[in-house]
Amino acid sequence: MKVMLLPADPAKPTSKLEVTSFDEIIKLVGGHTVPVPSVIVPDAQFTIFCDEDGIPRQLPWNPHCEGLRGNVVLAPLDWDAQLQAHKADIH
């Protein structure tokens, strides 16, 4: 599944990456990874993952996503189904 990494470091470019597990999304975010509730971004065409502990950990503000701290990953809305399908293909 393709995702977009939006790094908190403005010197680092955004990048499209291939992931095959939620663990890989966690590594990209770099912390306690949670999806941003759809009520916060109701018109989003993707799922937004961020570090839930960004504020207590005093992570830098993400220059690409106003109001979020740390690295952010954008994934398809059906990310869970895509990862499950990939997992089923392996077994």
Residue pairs with C-beta under 8 A, 6 or more apart in sequence:
1 18
1 19
1 20
1 75
1 76
1 79
1 82
1 83
1 86
2 16
2 17
2 18
2 19
2 76
3 16
3 17
3 18
3 19
3 25
3 28
3 73
3 74
3 75
3 79
4 14
4 15
4 16
4 17
4 46
4 73
4 74
5 14
5 15
5 16
5 17
5 28
5 71
5 72
5 73
6 14
6 62
6 64
6 65
6 71
6 72
6 73
6 74
7 13
7 14
7 62
7 71
8 59
8 60
8 61
8 62
8 63
8 69
8 70
8 71
8 72
9 60
10 63
14 64
17 28
19 25
19 28
19 75
19 83
20 83
20 86
21 83
21 87
22 33
22 83
25 33
25 49
25 73
25 75
25 79
26 33
28 71
28 73
29 49
29 50
29 51
29 70
29 71
29 72
29 73
30 51
30 70
30 71
31 51
31 52
31 53
31 54
31 57
31 59
31 70
32 51
32 52
32 53
33 49
33 50
33 51
33 52
33 73
34 49
34 50
34 51
34 52
35 47
35 48
35 49
36 44
36 47
36 48
36 49
36 50
36 68
38 44
41 48
44 77
45 77
46 74
46 75
46 76
46 77
47 74
47 75
47 76
47 77
47 79
48 65
48 68
48 72
48 73
48 74
49 72
49 73
49 74
49 75
50 62
50 65
50 68
50 69
50 70
50 71
50 72
50 73
51 57
51 59
51 69
51 70
51 71
54 68
54 69
54 70
55 69
57 69
57 70
59 69
59 70
60 69
60 70
61 68
61 69
62 68
62 69
62 70
62 71
62 72
64 72
65 72
76 82
